[in-house]
Amino acid sequence: MADHRMTRRDIVGAAVAGLPLVAAGSRVARAQTGAQNRVAIGISTLGFPTLSNAQLAETLAEQGFKLIQLFFSQTDSRYWVYNGRSDLSDMTPARSRAIAAAYRSAGITIHSMGVYTNLVHPDASERQKNLAYFEAMMKIATAMEVRYLVTEAGHYHPDTPTSGTTYHLREDVWRRTIEAGKRLAAMAADHGVTVLMEPFFDGFFASAKRTRTFLEEVDSAHVRALLDPANLLEVNDLEEMFDQLGPWIDCLHAKDRRLHVERGVPAGQGDLDYPTFVSLAAARTPKAPLILEYVGLDDYQQTLRHLRTTMQKAGVREA
């Protein structure tokens, strides 16, 4: 996700910490999945703000999409806020079901919904409001019969810079975010949904290993992982990412990024080794769909063709 300014400041420690591989985790992942050699393709709705949900469903169905990650960014559902929250009071169960029906009637399944609120804010009342917002999204997901919600930990930058460890790597922030993760897990269990945490090298989940450690400490079947390899390109190799997180991955983002460049780009326009990525996805996490991200009306068809061609050359079939 993260499409804002990114620095490499103070992440070396996290990067180095991510180097040891988890051999046992790799064996578990391989034993569980096997080499099924196929993976599903979906797309994020975030890049299509000029279309209604019904219009977008029709457009995507024409291109053969059967899976989406839903963000409330369409003309008839303007609720998307990054790193914060919005007022969902008029998003009734009936309205939620109607949006879901627009996609399902076009043969499209909603795999997951984007939340991306702030779980690392230092103010307890802000964290509580953001958790309440997250639970409101869980209720909407339940009405839509959507199983997964996806998020990062969020970002906070103190108004007055301080010396020492970067905010999101501080000990007190770790403790607070573990607490927030456990509260999310309890809420998710109550609503029968699962929250997927997305790592990003300039955030709280600064490496694959740090994300795995968080998931182990929260220790809930209702808090798992979304892997976006472009987000970890600076600090982890692809094999490391899957070795560390494989058993927890339920979704994958398919975008790209150039090394040492701040902003992400559509798949195939950066330095990510896409043949290796799709091969690892098929072998290690075949049940996790590849969700195209950072694309819109102008480039999604080109990016889809690139992904399908890459998969074909790598011997990976589209599920």
N, C-alpha and C positions, 0 to 999 in steps of 0.2 A: 504494500500500500504506500506508505510514506512518500509523499511527493512534495517535499519542502527542503530547505537548505540543510545540507548534511556536511559535517566535518569529520576528519579522522582523529580529532583531538581526544586524547586519553582513552583510546580503544585498544592500544597495543596489548595491555595486560589481558583484556578479554580475549583478544585474538590468540595470544599465546596459550591461554588457558584452554582454548578450544582444540588445540592440536592433538592431544592424546585421543585415540579412537576407542570406541566401546566395542570390542570384539564380540563380547557376549551378546550385546544388543543387536549386532549385525547378524549373528547366527540365528537369533530369535526371529528377526525380520525376514530372513531368507526362508526359514522353516515355515513361517506363517503364510508367506505369499507365494513362494515358488516363482518360476519363470513363466508367467502367464503371457507376457509379451504383448499386452494390449492395455490401452488407457483411454478413458473418456475425455472429451474436450468440452469445456463450457466457456462462458464469457461473463465478465463483470458488466453490470448495467450502468456503472458510474460514468462512463464516457458518452452517454447518450441523453443529455439533459434536454434536448429539444423535442423529444418524442414522449408521448404518453405511454403508459404501460401496455395498452392494447396495441398501439402502433409499433412499439419495440418488439412485442411478442411476434407480430406478423412479420416484421423485418428479419428477425433472427431465424424464425422457422423457415423462411425462404432460403436461407443459407445452410440449412441442415442442422442448426443448433438444437439440441435437446436438453440442454442444461445451462442454468445461469447462476451467478452469485448476485443476489438482489441488493441494490443500494437504493434508498428512497431519494432518488435524484431525478425522477421523471416529472413531466409537467403536472401530473395529477397526484404526485406524492413528493412534495418538496420538503423533506425533513432532514436531508443529509447535512451533518456537521462533523468535521474532523477534529478530534482531540477535545470534544466537548459534548454538548447535548442539545436537543431541541424539544419543543413542546409537542407531545404526541397525544394530547387530550382528545383531539377529534379523529384519531385513528381507531375507529371502533372495530370490534370483531367482524361486523358485517362488511365494512369497507375493506378490511384486511383480506377477508375471504374473496371479495370481488376482484382484488388485484391478483391474488393467487390464481383465481379462475381464468383471468385473461391469458396467463401464460399456459396453464394446463390445457385450455381449450385449443391452444396452438401446438400442443404436443411437447411442451417444455416443462421440465421439472425445476423447481427452485431448490438447489442444493443447500444454499446457505445465505445468510443475511449479514451485511456489514454493519458493525456498531462503532468501533474505533473511538471510544471515549477515553477519558484520562483516569488511569488507575494509580498514578504516581504523584498526584498533586499533594503538596505538603499540608494543605488545609483539610482537616477531617470533615468539615461540613461539605466541602466541594466533593470529596471522595464519596461521601454518602449520597449526595445528589446524583453523582454519576453512576453509582451502583443502582440507585432507584431507576434511573433512566435505562440502564441495562436490563433491569427486570421488566420494565415496560416493554422493551423490545422482545424479551422472551415471551411475554404474553401474546404479542402480535405474531411471533413465529409460531406459537402453539395454534393460534387461530388459523394460520396459513398452512398448518401441518408441515412446517419446516423444522428440520432436526438440528441444524448447525447455525451458530452465530460466530462471526469472526471479528478479531480485534487485535490491535497492538496494545502495549501497556500504556501508551500515551507519552506526552512530552511536557516537561516543565523546565523553564529557564529562569533562575532567580533574577529579579530586577537589578540587584547589586551583585556583581560577580564576586565570587569568593575564591580564595586559593585552596588547593588541595584537590581531592578526588572529584571528578565530574559528578553532577547531581545524581544522574540515574544509576551510577555505580556505587553510591554511598551505602554504608551498612544499614542506616536507619531507613533508607528508601527500600532496600531489599526486604527488611522486616515488614514494613507497611504493605508492600505489594504482595508478599506472601499471604498476609492477612486478607487483602482484597481478593486474591485468587481463591482462597478457601471460602470466602463468603460467596463469590461467584459460583463456585462448585456446588455449594449448598442450594443456592437459588436454582441453578441449572437442574439439579437432581429433582427439586420440587416440581419443575415445569417439564421435565422429561426431555431436555435439550442438552446439547454439548457445546461448550465454548472452545474455539480454536484460537490459540495464541500465535501471532505472527512475529518472528524475529526480524530485527533490523539493526544493522551494525552501529548506528548512531542513536540507539535508544536503550531502554532497560534490558531488552532481550538482545544483547550486543553480539552474541555468538551462538552457534548451535549448542555448544556445551552448556553455556549459561542458561539457555532455554530448557535444555534437558534437566538441569539441576533444579530449576524452578518447578517443572512438572513433577519431578520425583518428590519434592518437598510438599507440594500441594496434595499430591497423591490421591487423585480422583479420576474415575473413568469419565467424568463430565467436563474435564479440562484437558484438552489435548493440543495438537499443533497443526498450524498451516505453515508449510515451507514455501517461501519465495526465494529461490537461490540467488536472484539478482540483489536481494537485500543483504546477503552475506558474502558477496563476491570479494570484498576487501579483506575478509578475515578467515574464511573457511574455503577449502576445496570442496567440490561436489561430493566426493566420496565421504569426506568428513561429515558433511551435512546429513547424509543419509545414514551413516554409521551412528551418529549421535541421536538423531531424531526419528529414524525409520519406524520403530514400533508405535510412535505417537502420531504419525502424520495421517490426517484424514482428508487433506486438500492441498493442492499445489497451485501457486500463482505462476503464470507463464508470461513474464515480461523480461526485460533485459536492462543492462547498465554497462557503461564503459568503466574500466578501472580508473580510479582517481577522479571520476566525474560525479557531480552531485546528483543530477536528476536521472530518473529511470526513463527508459524508452521502450517501444514495442519490441516484442520477441524478434530476434534476428538482427537487431540494429546495434548490438553492444558486443561485449567480450565474453558473455556466457557461452560455454561449450554446449550448444543445444543438442547435438547428437548424443553426447554422454548423458545430459540431463534426462532426455526422454527415455533412454535405455535404462537408466537407473530407476526412473519412475515406474516403468513397466515391470522391472524385475523386483524392486523392493516394495513399492506401494501401489500395486495395480488397482486397488479399490479407491484410490484418491484421484479425483479428476484434476486435469490441467485446466485452470481457469485463465483465459486470456485477460490481460489487464493493460491499462494505459493505451487503450484503443477506443476509437469512436467511429462515426459514420465515414470519415475520410480514409481510414486506414485499416479497419477491422478485417475486410475481405482479403487484403494483401497479406496481413499478418496471419490470418487463418490458413491461407495457402502455404505460407512459409512453414508453419508448424506441421501441417499435414505432409508436406514434402519431406521435411526433416524426419518425421516419424517413419515415413515409407522407406527412406534411405537407410534408416537405422534398423529396419525390420520390425518396427513397432506398429501394431494395428490399432485403429481407432475403435474403441468399444462402443 
